């Protein structure tokens, strides 16, 4: 369900901040186009839920100010990244190249507004916002053509060790076509596997202190609107072969997500390579 597929701009308020999102009805209606050209109803709801301090992911420490997050299939809006990036260390948006122009425009314009507001707060003697545009970027990633092999290939970062992987992968309303199920699940697995490649134990087996520093497994957070039961069944089967999967209970979702029938969120943790099926 789209917010307004005929409008070229959509104004939204999330967490007390205003966002103006540019979209392309023309691109959406072209033959052979994909759905990422406009913003869909679930996106601002998920952005608001993930950005809320009441979210159990923040309360349990699964997300924190040091988190690195990668989003798959962000579409033109970049909205989830705009909401979350001020709260974390790094947020990387990815999608096919056709969304690049609009998503970059949305990032630039909304971050400029955020920085203007920050300057105004300084002049008025108010504490500045925590927004940091340096930690939010877009890069192209095609699930069917590209392979995720390293953290630096997606972030243009030379950092390794502690920041050599992502703490979470987000996919919001990406499951609408059965031909994309396997490429999407494979890409989710490839990104989460970067965390598995990090050393989980200190070199010295007697160095007990360093066992507490082992990184937690990467989470794969998949939010979607249920449309076609066969497509959902195909996705959940493919996802469950590679991930241990939990459906987020309704009481852990926001009031807005609960109020919209058919909106669901699943969280997956990648199985060990030996346990994952083909």
N, C-alpha and C positions, 0 to 999 in steps of 0.2 A: 504494500500500500504506500503510495507516494504522498508527500505532503501537498504538493501542487505541481504537477508535472508540466503545466503550461507557463508557470512564472519563471522569469530569468533570475530573480533573486528571492531568497527566503530569509526573513528576519526571525531570529530565535534568541531566547534568553535562557541560559543554563547556569545554575549556581550563582545567580545574581550578575552574570556577565552577559553582555549583548554580542551577538554574532550576526554578520550578514554573509550569507552563502550564495555564491553565484552558481547557477546550473545551466544546462543546455537542453531545452526541450527539442530543439532542432536536431541535435546529435542523437537524442533518444529515439526520435521518430525516423531516422534514416534506416533504410533496409540493411539488415545484418548488424545493426548496432547492439550494444550491450546495455545492461541496466545501470551502470555506474555513472551515467551522464546526469542523473538527478538524485536528490536526496530522498531517502525513503523514511517512512514514519518511525521505524524502529531505531534509526540511528541516533536522533537526539535523546531518545529514552535510554538507550544503552550508555550514551556518553554521560548523561546525568547520573545514572546508577553507578557507573564505574568511578565517577569523580566525587561521589558522596563520601564523606568521612564515616557515615554509618554503614557503608558496605563492608561485609564480613571479610573481604579480601584485604582491606586496610586494617581492620581490627585484629586479624590474626597474623599480620605481618607478611602475608603472601605478596602484597604490594607495599612499597615504601618509597621514601624520597630517593633512594639509591637504585630504584628499579630501572631496567632497560626493557622497553616494550616494542615489539614489531607488530604492525597491523597489515593483514593481507586483504586485498580487495577494498581499499579505502574509498574508492569512488572519487568524485570531484570535490566533495565537501572538505575532507580532512578534519571533520568536526570532532571525532573522538580524540584525535591527537591534539587539537586546539584546546580541548577541555583538560586532558590529562597531562600534557607536557609541563605546565607550571608546577605540577605536583611531584614529578619524578626526575630521574637523571637524564634519560634520553628516550625519545619516541621517534620511531621510523615508520613512515607511511609508505605503502607499496601498492602498485597496481600497474595495469598496462599503460603503454605510452600515450594512448589517446586521452587520458584524463590529466596528463601532466600540466598542460597550460592552465586549466581551470583550477586544479588543486593548488598550484603555485600561486595563482592569483588570490585564492581564498586564504592561504597561509599569510601571504604578504599583507593583504589589507587588514585582516583581523589582528595580526601581530602588531601592525602599525598603530591601530586603535588602542590596543592593550598598552603599548609603550607610551602613547600620548596620555592615557589615563594615569600611567605610572608617574610621568613627569608632573602632571597636575597634582597628584597626591603629594609629591615632594614639595611643590610650591606652597601647598596648603598646610604643610607640616604633618601630613598623615604618613603612616608607614607605607612604603611602596609595595606594590603587588609582587608576587614571587615569579611572575612570568619571565621566561628566559628563552627567547626565540632561537638561540644557538642550538638548543637541544631538540629541535623539531625539524625534520627534513623529510622530503619525498624522494624516493628512488623507484625506478621501474623494475617490476618483477612479474614475469609471465609464468604462471604455474606450469603451463604445458611446454614451455621452451627453455626456461631458466632453471638452473640447479643451485641451491644454496649450499655453499661449501665453507663459508667463513663469516665471522662477525664483521670483519673489516670490509668485506666486499659489499655489505649493505649499509655501512655507516661511514665509510671513508675515514676510518679511525685506525691508528697504529697501535691502539691499546690492546693488551692481551691479559692473560691471567684472570683477575677478578672480573673484568668487563669483557671477556672474550665470548660472551653468549648473552642471550636474552632471558629475562626472568619470566616473560609472558608473551604469548602470541594471541592477538585478537583478530577474530573474523566476524564481521557483523553483516548479516543478511547476504551471505555469499553463495548460499546453496539453493539454486533455482534451476539448475540444468544438470541432468544426470551425467553428461559427458565430462563435466568439470569435477565430479566427486573425487575420483582417484587422484587427479593432479593436485587438487586442494589438500586432500589428506596427506599425500606424499610430501608436499611442501611444508605442511604443519610439522610432520615428523622430522624432516630435514632440519628445520629451524630448532626444534626442541632437542635434537640430537647434538647440537653444538654444546649444550650444557652437559650432556652425558660424557663428552670428550674431555671436559675439564677434570684435572686430578681431583679425586674425591677423598684421598687420604694423604697424609704427610709421608715423605720418603722414609722417615725414621718411624718404625712401628711403635717405638716407645714414647714418641712425642704426642702424648695424649691430648695436650692443650689444643693442638691444631685440628683435631677431629671435629671440633665445633665449628671450624671455618669451612667445612665442606659445603658447597653451594646446594641450595634446595633445588629440586627438579623444576624445570620450566613448566609453566601452566599454559594450556591451550584453551582459550576462552572463546566459545563459539555461540553467538547469539543469532537467532533466526526467527522469521515468521513462517509458521507451518502453512504450506500451500498445497502441495501434492504429497499424499502419504507414501506413494511409491518412491519418490525422490528422497524423502526423509528416511525411509527404511533403508534405501541404498546407502545413504550417507552414514547412518548410525552403525550399520554393519561394517562398512569400510573403516570408519573411525575407531570402532571397538577392536578391530584386529590389531591396531598399532598402539592404541591408548587404553589406559584404564579410565573409565568414563563415569562421571556423576552428573545427574541433572540437578541444577540449582533449584531447591524447593521454593514454592511460591512465597513463603514467609520471608525468604532471604532476598527476594526481588523488591524493587520499588513499587509504590502504589500504582504508578503510571504503567509499569510493565504488567503488573497483575491485572490491571483493568482492561487490557487489550488481549482478548482471547486469541490464542494461537502464537503468542510470543514466548519463546523458550530460550533458556541459556544452559549450555552444557560446559563442563570443565573436564579436560583430559590431561592425564600425565602419561608421557611416553613410556611404553613398556621397555624393558631391557631388550637389546637387539636380539638376543637369543629367544626371547619370549614372543616377539612380534611375528605375525604371520607374513606371508608374501604379499 
